[in-house]
């Protein structure tokens, strides 16, 4: 009886640890991706400021 309760407690602890680590990993990945997206949008905004006619393609040149 006691051994079974101990096993249930340890499995619950392992599941809780896996959930917590999974949430932390997901938050870290989301932060990295959002940071990269913000960085790329900032870079494209700076390129548009430096060269506002870069998206206009002139035909014949």
Backbone as ProteinMPNN parsed JSONL, in Angstrom:
{"seq_chain_A": "XXXXXXXXXXXXXXXXXXXXXXXXXXXXXXXXXXXXXXXXXXXXXXXXXXXXXXXXXXXXX", "coords_chain_A": {"N_chain_A": [[0.833, -1.213, 0.0], [1.823, 1.281, 0.925], [4.072, 1.477, -0.75], [2.911, 1.598, -3.282], [1.563, 4.057, -3.122], [3.776, 5.712, -2.874], [4.982, 5.329, -5.395], [2.988, 6.418, -7.017], [3.108, 9.072, -6.176], [5.717, 9.786, -6.968], [5.511, 9.465, -9.75], [3.614, 11.417, -10.316], [5.091, 13.633, -9.555], [7.125, 13.528, -11.475], [5.631, 13.914, -13.819], [4.689, 16.485, -13.341], [7.104, 17.861, -13.32], [7.946, 17.444, -15.972], [5.899, 18.817, -17.322], [6.336, 21.431, -16.385], [8.947, 21.925, -17.349], [8.469, 21.668, -20.075], [6.736, 23.805, -20.529], [8.476, 25.909, -19.934], [10.407, 25.565, -21.953], [8.809, 25.967, -24.211], [8.071, 28.642, -23.82], [10.604, 29.835, -24.007], [11.314, 29.215, -26.675], [9.269, 30.555, -28.024], [9.873, 33.185, -27.255], [12.384, 33.514, -28.483], [11.692, 33.229, -31.207], [9.87, 35.364, -31.519], [11.553, 37.49, -30.962], [13.372, 37.267, -33.099], [11.601, 37.761, -35.207], [10.787, 40.402, -34.674], [13.264, 41.656, -34.919], [13.846, 41.199, -37.658], [11.736, 42.602, -38.855], [12.314, 45.155, -37.982], [14.724, 45.552, -39.33], [13.852, 45.491, -42.017], [12.225, 47.736, -41.974], [14.136, 49.723, -41.521], [15.586, 49.469, -43.899], [13.644, 50.325, -45.704], [13.446, 52.986, -44.945], [16.009, 53.888, -45.585], [16.156, 53.334, -48.316], [13.635, 54.182, -49.958], [12.492, 53.563, -52.419], [12.953, 50.963, -53.034], [11.144, 48.897, -53.377], [9.892, 49.506, -55.715], [9.946, 48.489, -58.921], [11.718, 49.263, -61.777], [10.908, 49.118, -65.12], [12.686, 48.106, -68.052], [15.295, 48.597, -67.415]], "CA_chain_A": [[0.0, 0.0, 0.0], [2.694, 2.458, 1.006], [4.951, 1.509, -1.925], [2.109, 2.046, -4.403], [1.359, 5.503, -2.952], [5.055, 6.359, -3.172], [5.147, 5.318, -6.846], [2.046, 7.379, -7.588], [3.619, 10.414, -5.869], [6.885, 10.069, -7.802], [5.066, 9.638, -11.139], [2.975, 12.732, -10.353], [6.171, 14.625, -9.503], [7.805, 13.49, -12.785], [4.732, 14.538, -14.787], [4.686, 17.917, -13.055], [8.407, 18.376, -13.763], [7.923, 17.473, -17.441], [5.014, 19.906, -17.737], [6.99, 22.712, -16.109], [10.071, 22.103, -18.277], [7.898, 21.878, -21.404], [6.24, 25.186, -20.591], [9.643, 26.791, -19.992], [11.005, 25.428, -23.288], [7.904, 26.613, -25.17], [8.203, 30.09, -23.635], [11.908, 30.245, -24.531], [11.251, 29.162, -28.139], [8.417, 31.661, -28.455], [10.61, 34.441, -27.093], [13.428, 33.575, -29.517], [11.071, 33.468, -32.509], [9.31, 36.722, -31.561], [12.703, 38.393, -31.035], [13.879, 37.223, -34.479], [10.616, 38.418, -36.076], [10.885, 41.853, -34.433], [14.541, 42.101, -35.481], [13.75, 41.238, -39.126], [10.828, 43.682, -39.265], [13.058, 46.403, -37.782], [15.707, 45.678, -40.413], [13.156, 45.867, -43.255], [11.784, 49.123, -41.82], [15.314, 50.572, -41.729], [15.883, 49.449, -45.334], [12.655, 51.169, -46.376], [13.797, 54.382, -44.68], [17.231, 54.216, -46.315], [15.888, 53.267, -49.755], [12.171, 54.053, -50.027], [12.045, 53.116, -53.736], [13.494, 49.633, -53.301], [10.091, 47.982, -53.795], [9.411, 49.908, -57.037], [10.825, 47.943, -59.958], [11.638, 50.053, -63.006], [11.042, 48.242, -66.29], [13.53, 48.618, -69.115], [16.679, 48.814, -66.958]], "C_chain_A": [[0.864, 1.258, 0.0], [3.563, 2.595, -0.246], [4.18, 2.032, -3.133], [1.861, 3.56, -4.322], [2.633, 6.265, -3.284], [5.278, 6.42, -4.676], [4.22, 6.316, -7.514], [2.556, 8.797, -7.37], [4.809, 10.752, -6.77], [6.477, 10.26, -9.258], [4.386, 10.99, -11.303], [4.031, 13.832, -10.363], [6.896, 14.695, -10.849], [6.951, 14.184, -13.838], [4.719, 16.048, -14.596], [5.988, 18.565, -13.535], [8.459, 18.476, -15.284], [7.049, 18.607, -17.95], [5.694, 21.251, -17.542], [8.134, 22.959, -17.095], [9.552, 22.335, -19.697], [7.376, 23.287, -21.579], [7.41, 26.158, -20.704], [10.281, 26.755, -21.381], [10.136, 26.137, -24.326], [7.991, 28.136, -25.047], [9.51, 30.595, -24.223], [11.889, 30.263, -26.06], [10.396, 30.302, -28.685], [9.108, 32.997, -28.344], [11.656, 34.598, -28.185], [12.815, 33.903, -30.874], [10.5, 34.882, -32.597], [10.438, 37.747, -31.655], [13.254, 38.441, -32.456], [12.916, 37.939, -35.429], [10.678, 39.935, -35.92], [12.153, 42.4, -35.066], [14.431, 42.215, -36.996], [12.823, 42.357, -39.585], [11.498, 45.036, -39.049], [14.046, 46.63, -38.917], [15.016, 46.096, -41.706], [12.649, 47.297, -43.173], [12.949, 50.08, -42.039], [15.693, 50.615, -43.209], [14.9, 50.329, -46.102], [12.948, 52.645, -46.146], [15.009, 54.788, -45.522], [16.978, 54.262, -47.821], [14.384, 53.099, -49.95], [11.659, 53.533, -51.361], [12.536, 51.718, -54.057], [12.417, 48.672, -53.78], [9.518, 48.354, -55.163], [10.405, 49.408, -58.083], [10.619, 48.743, -61.251], [11.846, 49.118, -64.19], [11.927, 48.919, -67.344], [14.956, 48.883, -68.675], [17.317, 47.502, -66.586]], "O_chain_A": [[0.67, 2.17, -0.804], [3.766, 3.703, -0.744], [4.713, 2.812, -3.921], [1.94, 4.26, -5.332], [2.585, 7.331, -3.897], [5.718, 7.448, -5.19], [4.612, 6.987, -8.469], [2.455, 9.636, -8.265], [4.906, 11.869, -7.278], [7.031, 11.122, -9.941], [4.564, 11.645, -12.33], [3.901, 14.829, -11.074], [7.241, 15.781, -11.315], [7.464, 14.948, -14.655], [4.737, 16.803, -15.568], [5.982, 19.668, -14.083], [8.952, 19.463, -15.829], [7.415, 19.289, -18.907], [5.64, 22.113, -18.419], [8.279, 24.065, -17.616], [10.138, 23.118, -20.444], [7.543, 23.897, -22.635], [7.352, 27.117, -21.472], [10.651, 27.796, -21.923], [10.648, 26.821, -25.212], [7.985, 28.84, -26.056], [9.543, 31.647, -24.86], [12.386, 31.205, -26.677], [10.75, 30.935, -29.68], [8.964, 33.852, -29.217], [11.808, 35.679, -28.754], [13.334, 34.743, -31.61], [10.629, 35.535, -33.632], [10.303, 38.757, -32.345], [13.569, 39.515, -32.967], [13.349, 38.64, -36.344], [10.629, 40.669, -36.907], [12.139, 43.47, -35.676], [14.87, 43.211, -37.571], [13.092, 42.999, -40.6], [11.287, 45.964, -39.83], [14.195, 47.749, -39.409], [15.524, 46.957, -42.424], [12.637, 48.006, -44.179], [12.785, 51.127, -42.666], [16.076, 51.667, -43.721], [15.291, 51.008, -47.051], [12.73, 53.468, -47.034], [15.043, 55.875, -46.097], [17.516, 55.12, -48.521], [13.909, 51.973, -50.094], [10.509, 53.102, -51.446], [12.541, 51.318, -55.22], [12.718, 47.728, -54.511], [8.732, 47.588, -55.72], [11.555, 49.845, -58.124], [9.5, 48.88, -61.745], [12.848, 48.406, -64.254], [11.911, 50.14, -67.499], [15.764, 49.351, -69.478], [18.478, 47.472, -66.179]]}, "name": "protein", "num_of_chains": 1, "seq": "XXXXXXXXXXXXXXXXXXXXXXXXXXXXXXXXXXXXXXXXXXXXXXXXXXXXXXXXXXXXX"}
